[in-house]
Amino acid sequence: MKPDRKSFFSIFKTDIYIVRLVGLLVIWMIFMAVFQFDRFYTVISFQTMGAQFPEFGLMALGVMLCMITGGIDLSVVGVANFTSITAAFLLREMAAANGVLPAYGIVVAMIAGIIVGAVCGAFNGFLISKIKIPPILATLGTFELFTGIAIVLTRGRAVSDLPIEYAQTMAGRLFGVIPMQLISFIVVALVLFFLLARTTFGTKIYMLGTNRNAAMFSGLKTDRLLIKTYMLSGMCAAMGGLTMLANYNSARADYGLVYTLQCVLIVVLGGVNPTGGKGRLGGVILAICVLQMLSSGLNRIPEINSFLIPLIWGGVLVLVMVLNYFTENKKIKVKAPGGKA
């Protein structure tokens, strides 16, 4: 069921996932203050983090929506790269005449990218809702499909020599301080907050994730709802791809391959139940911030090899799922009469 709207402090008291994340964040920030204060606690460091995490953070928001319904979207990186390549070709074509991007070029490229993401997401939703392919298999297959299309379009090479106006705008800084990538992430997060907390769409996807059969018997059009949900996920992934395009000023079919694991880790760490029906946007956003802090901190510790970071993420994911399992079982035992499940 959809969680009741609560104050910040009441959520902090009752949500073990929020408590766990805040505790981890505080411990890590103290650790970095003791051992890497001069390298970690700088304006440039936090600006860099604010520009980096929207890449995978936007994709994680899409995965969150799908996981609330009881599914998952493993195609987000493939959608993101396919989107960025499409936008890159469009940008280069619009600037082909004199090398200067028209004033409307950025808007056109972004709209085209979001449309591509929406179509890819709707295709995922169609496979899951109409063809009845399990979400994990459908989205894993479409990840390979979208990546393969991107490789064919680019012949395995990076799409570069793009007009600089796009990167200057989308990777610039508002008032010379706030990264534009962070602004994009905030806008998307606010839209999703409105959809989840203030519209019937949010209530319906929580109902669908809690009990699909009950949702069907209550009159919900579950197929249409799933298509809309995966379409939104595709649009979030598209925004992540457009952010990568701005950060690198190029596009390639294999950018951000490690983000799939990170997105799943973020969503589970943020308290979204992999079986559906439970999760808060605030927890996922906090998990994104925690993971970025950890990643940036680890990169500033020379003794830690960067090749160990995927190993750390995988270990953390397994540990979090084990902790979540025992947490949920404990809640069930407490609620059962006489303390028995």
C-alpha positions as CSV (number, residue, x, y, z in Angstrom):
1,M,0.0,0.0,0.0
2,K,1.0,3.6,-0.5
3,P,2.7,5.0,2.6
4,D,0.9,7.7,4.5
5,R,2.3,11.2,4.1
6,K,4.3,11.9,7.3
7,S,6.4,14.6,8.6
8,F,10.2,14.4,8.2
9,F,10.8,13.5,11.9
10,S,8.1,10.8,12.1
11,I,9.6,9.1,9.0
12,F,13.0,9.4,10.5
13,K,11.8,7.6,13.6
14,T,9.9,4.8,11.9
15,D,11.8,4.1,8.7
16,I,14.8,1.8,9.5
17,Y,16.1,2.4,5.9
18,I,16.4,6.2,6.4
19,V,18.0,5.7,9.8
20,R,20.5,3.3,8.3
21,L,21.4,5.6,5.4
22,V,21.7,8.7,7.7
23,G,24.0,6.7,10.0
24,L,26.1,5.5,7.1
25,L,26.4,9.0,5.7
26,V,27.4,10.5,9.1
27,I,30.0,7.8,9.7
28,W,31.5,8.2,6.2
29,M,31.6,12.0,6.4
30,I,33.4,11.8,9.8
31,F,35.9,9.3,8.3
32,M,36.6,11.6,5.4
33,A,37.0,14.6,7.7
34,V,39.6,12.7,9.7
35,F,41.6,11.2,6.9
36,Q,40.9,13.2,3.7
37,F,39.5,16.6,4.8
38,D,41.6,18.8,2.5
39,R,40.8,16.7,-0.6
40,F,37.1,15.9,0.1
41,Y,35.6,19.0,1.8
42,T,36.1,21.5,-1.0
43,V,33.6,23.5,-3.1
44,I,35.0,22.0,-6.2
45,S,34.6,18.5,-4.8
46,F,30.9,19.0,-4.0
47,Q,30.3,20.7,-7.4
48,T,31.8,17.7,-9.1
49,M,29.6,15.3,-7.1
50,G,26.6,17.4,-8.0
51,A,27.4,17.1,-11.7
52,Q,28.2,13.4,-11.6
53,F,25.5,11.7,-9.7
54,P,22.5,12.8,-11.9
55,E,23.8,10.5,-14.6
56,F,23.0,7.3,-12.6
57,G,20.6,9.1,-10.2
58,L,18.1,9.8,-12.9
59,M,18.3,6.1,-14.1
60,A,17.8,5.0,-10.5
61,L,14.6,7.0,-10.2
62,G,13.2,5.0,-13.2
63,V,14.3,1.7,-11.7
64,M,12.5,2.7,-8.5
65,L,9.2,3.3,-10.3
66,C,9.4,-0.2,-11.9
67,M,10.4,-1.9,-8.6
68,I,7.5,-0.4,-6.8
69,T,5.2,-2.2,-9.2
70,G,7.0,-5.5,-8.4
71,G,9.1,-5.4,-11.6
72,I,12.6,-4.0,-12.5
73,D,14.2,-2.2,-15.4
74,L,17.6,-3.4,-16.3
75,S,17.6,-1.6,-19.7
76,V,18.1,1.9,-18.3
77,V,21.8,2.1,-19.4
78,G,21.0,0.8,-22.9
79,V,18.1,3.4,-23.2
80,A,20.4,6.2,-21.9
81,N,23.1,5.4,-24.4
82,F,20.7,5.0,-27.3
83,T,19.1,8.3,-26.4
84,S,22.4,10.2,-26.1
85,I,23.5,8.8,-29.5
86,T,20.3,9.9,-31.1
87,A,20.6,13.3,-29.6
88,A,24.2,13.6,-30.6
89,F,23.5,12.8,-34.2
90,L,20.7,15.3,-34.2
91,L,22.9,18.0,-32.6
92,R,25.6,17.4,-35.2
93,E,23.2,17.5,-38.0
94,M,21.6,20.8,-36.9
95,A,25.1,22.4,-36.6
96,A,26.4,20.9,-39.9
97,A,25.7,24.1,-41.9
98,N,28.1,26.5,-40.2
99,G,29.3,24.6,-37.1
100,V,27.0,26.7,-34.8
101,L,24.0,25.1,-33.1
102,P,20.8,27.1,-33.6
103,A,19.2,28.7,-30.5
104,Y,16.4,26.0,-30.5
105,G,18.8,23.1,-31.1
106,I,19.2,22.2,-27.4
107,V,15.5,22.0,-26.8
108,V,14.9,20.0,-30.0
109,A,17.6,17.5,-29.1
110,M,16.3,17.1,-25.6
111,I,12.7,16.6,-26.7
112,A,13.8,14.0,-29.3
113,G,15.9,12.2,-26.7
114,I,13.0,12.1,-24.2
115,I,10.7,10.8,-26.9
116,V,13.2,8.0,-27.8
117,G,13.4,7.1,-24.1
118,A,9.6,7.0,-23.8
119,V,9.2,4.8,-26.8
120,C,11.9,2.4,-25.5
121,G,10.2,2.3,-22.1
122,A,6.8,1.7,-23.7
123,F,8.2,-1.2,-25.6
124,N,9.5,-2.7,-22.3
125,G,6.0,-2.2,-20.8
126,F,4.4,-3.9,-23.8
127,L,6.6,-6.9,-23.5
128,I,5.9,-7.2,-19.8
129,S,2.2,-6.4,-19.7
130,K,1.0,-7.9,-23.1
131,I,3.5,-10.6,-23.9
132,K,3.8,-11.6,-20.2
133,I,7.6,-11.8,-20.3
134,P,9.1,-11.5,-16.7
135,P,10.4,-8.0,-16.2
136,I,14.0,-9.1,-15.5
137,L,14.2,-11.1,-18.7
138,A,12.3,-8.5,-20.8
139,T,14.5,-5.6,-19.8
140,L,17.7,-7.6,-19.9
141,G,16.8,-8.5,-23.5
142,T,16.0,-4.9,-24.5
143,F,19.2,-3.7,-22.8
144,E,21.1,-5.9,-25.3
145,L,18.7,-4.8,-28.1
146,F,19.1,-1.1,-27.5
147,T,22.9,-1.4,-27.0
148,G,23.1,-3.4,-30.2
149,I,21.2,-0.8,-32.2
150,A,23.5,1.9,-30.7
151,I,26.6,-0.1,-31.8
152,V,25.2,-0.5,-35.3
153,L,24.5,3.2,-35.6
154,T,27.9,4.2,-34.3
155,R,29.9,1.2,-35.6
156,G,31.3,0.9,-32.1
157,R,32.9,4.3,-32.2
158,A,32.1,7.4,-30.1
159,V,30.0,10.2,-31.6
160,S,32.1,13.3,-31.1
161,D,32.8,16.6,-32.7
162,L,29.5,17.9,-31.3
163,P,28.6,21.6,-31.1
164,I,30.0,23.0,-27.8
165,E,26.8,24.9,-27.0
166,Y,25.0,21.9,-25.7
167,A,27.7,21.0,-23.2
168,Q,28.2,24.6,-22.2
169,T,24.5,24.9,-21.4
170,M,23.6,21.5,-19.9
171,A,26.9,21.0,-18.1
172,G,27.2,24.7,-17.0
173,R,26.6,26.2,-13.6
174,L,23.6,28.3,-12.5
175,F,24.9,31.6,-11.1
176,G,28.4,30.1,-11.6
177,V,27.9,27.8,-8.6
178,I,25.1,25.2,-9.0
179,P,25.7,22.5,-11.7
180,M,22.9,22.4,-14.3
181,Q,22.9,18.6,-14.1
182,L,21.8,18.9,-10.5
183,I,19.0,21.3,-11.5
184,S,17.8,18.7,-14.0
185,F,17.8,16.0,-11.4
186,I,15.9,18.1,-8.9
187,V,13.2,19.0,-11.6
188,V,12.7,15.3,-12.4
189,A,12.6,14.3,-8.7
190,L,9.9,17.0,-8.0
191,V,7.8,15.7,-10.9
192,L,8.0,12.2,-9.6
193,F,7.2,13.3,-6.1
194,F,4.1,15.0,-7.4
195,L,3.1,11.9,-9.4
196,L,3.7,9.5,-6.5
197,A,2.2,11.6,-3.6
198,R,-0.4,13.8,-5.3
199,T,-2.0,11.8,-8.0
200,T,-3.9,8.6,-8.4
201,F,-1.1,7.2,-10.5
202,G,1.1,6.9,-7.4
203,T,-1.6,5.1,-5.5
204,K,-2.2,2.7,-8.3
205,I,1.4,1.6,-8.8
206,Y,1.7,1.0,-5.0
207,M,-1.5,-1.1,-5.2
208,L,-0.2,-3.0,-8.2
209,G,3.1,-3.8,-6.4
210,T,1.3,-4.8,-3.2
211,N,-1.1,-7.3,-4.8
212,R,-1.5,-7.5,-8.5
213,N,-4.5,-9.8,-8.4
214,A,-6.3,-7.5,-6.0
215,A,-5.5,-4.5,-8.2
216,M,-7.0,-6.2,-11.2
217,F,-10.2,-7.2,-9.4
218,S,-10.5,-3.6,-8.1
219,G,-10.8,-2.4,-11.7
220,L,-7.3,-1.1,-12.3
221,K,-6.1,-1.4,-15.9
222,T,-2.9,-3.0,-15.0
223,D,-1.5,-3.4,-18.5
224,R,-1.9,0.3,-19.3
225,L,-0.4,1.2,-15.9
226,L,2.6,-1.0,-16.4
227,I,3.2,0.6,-19.9
228,K,3.0,4.1,-18.4
229,T,5.4,3.1,-15.6
230,Y,8.0,1.7,-17.9
231,M,7.6,4.6,-20.2
232,L,8.4,7.0,-17.3
233,S,11.4,4.8,-16.5
234,G,12.5,5.2,-20.1
235,M,12.1,9.0,-19.9
236,C,14.2,9.1,-16.7
237,A,16.9,7.0,-18.4
238,A,16.8,9.3,-21.4
239,M,17.4,12.3,-19.1
240,G,20.4,10.3,-17.6
241,G,21.7,9.8,-21.2
242,L,21.3,13.5,-22.0
243,T,23.2,14.3,-18.8
244,M,26.1,11.9,-19.9
245,L,26.1,13.6,-23.3
246,A,26.6,17.0,-21.6
247,N,29.3,15.7,-19.3
248,Y,31.4,13.9,-21.9
249,N,30.4,16.0,-25.0
250,S,30.2,12.7,-26.8
251,A,28.1,9.6,-27.0
252,R,29.0,5.9,-27.1
253,A,27.2,2.6,-26.8
254,D,29.2,1.4,-23.8
255,Y,29.2,4.5,-21.6
256,G,28.1,3.9,-18.0
257,L,27.8,0.1,-18.1
258,V,28.5,-0.1,-14.3
259,Y,25.4,2.0,-13.6
260,T,23.0,-0.9,-13.9
261,L,24.4,-2.4,-10.7
262,Q,24.6,1.0,-9.0
263,C,20.9,1.7,-9.8
264,V,19.7,-1.5,-8.3
265,L,21.9,-1.0,-5.3
266,I,20.6,2.5,-4.8
267,V,16.9,1.5,-5.0
268,V,17.3,-1.4,-2.6
269,L,19.4,0.7,-0.3
270,G,16.8,3.4,-0.4
271,G,14.2,1.0,1.1
272,V,12.2,0.0,-2.0
273,N,11.0,-3.6,-1.7
274,P,12.1,-5.7,-4.7
275,T,8.8,-7.6,-4.6
276,G,6.9,-4.3,-4.9
277,G,4.4,-2.1,-3.0
278,K,6.8,-0.3,-0.8
279,G,9.4,2.5,-1.1
280,R,9.8,6.2,-0.7
281,L,11.3,8.6,-3.2
282,G,13.1,10.4,-0.3
283,G,14.9,7.2,0.7
284,V,16.1,6.6,-2.9
285,I,17.4,10.2,-3.2
286,L,19.2,9.8,0.1
287,A,20.7,6.6,-1.1
288,I,21.9,8.3,-4.3
289,C,23.7,11.0,-2.2
290,V,25.2,8.3,0.1
291,L,26.5,6.3,-2.8
292,Q,28.0,9.4,-4.5
293,M,29.7,10.3,-1.3
294,L,31.1,6.8,-0.9
295,S,32.3,6.7,-4.5
296,S,33.9,10.1,-4.5
297,G,35.6,9.4,-1.1
298,L,36.9,6.0,-2.3
299,N,38.4,7.7,-5.4
300,R,40.3,10.1,-3.1
301,I,41.9,7.3,-1.1
302,P,45.0,6.3,-3.1
303,E,45.4,3.0,-1.2
304,I,42.1,1.7,-2.7
305,N,42.4,0.4,-6.3
306,S,39.6,1.7,-8.5
307,F,39.1,-1.9,-9.8
308,L,37.9,-2.9,-6.4
309,I,34.9,-0.5,-6.4
310,P,32.6,-2.8,-8.4
311,L,33.5,-5.5,-5.9
312,I,32.6,-3.2,-3.0
313,W,29.2,-2.3,-4.7
314,G,28.3,-5.9,-5.2
315,G,29.2,-6.8,-1.6
316,V,27.2,-3.8,-0.3
317,L,24.2,-4.9,-2.4
318,V,24.2,-8.4,-1.0
319,L,24.7,-7.2,2.5
320,V,21.8,-4.7,2.2
321,M,19.4,-7.4,0.8
322,V,20.3,-9.7,3.7
323,L,19.7,-6.9,6.3
324,N,16.4,-6.0,4.6
325,Y,15.4,-9.7,4.7
326,F,15.9,-9.9,8.4
327,T,14.3,-6.5,9.0
328,E,11.1,-7.5,7.1
329,N,11.0,-10.9,8.9
330,K,11.3,-9.1,12.3
331,K,8.4,-6.8,11.4
332,I,6.2,-9.8,10.5
333,K,7.0,-11.6,13.8
334,V,6.2,-8.5,15.8
335,K,2.9,-8.0,14.1
336,A,1.8,-11.7,14.4
337,P,-0.2,-12.6,17.5
338,G,1.9,-13.9,20.3
339,G,5.1,-12.9,18.5
340,K,4.8,-15.9,16.0
341,A,4.8,-15.5,12.2
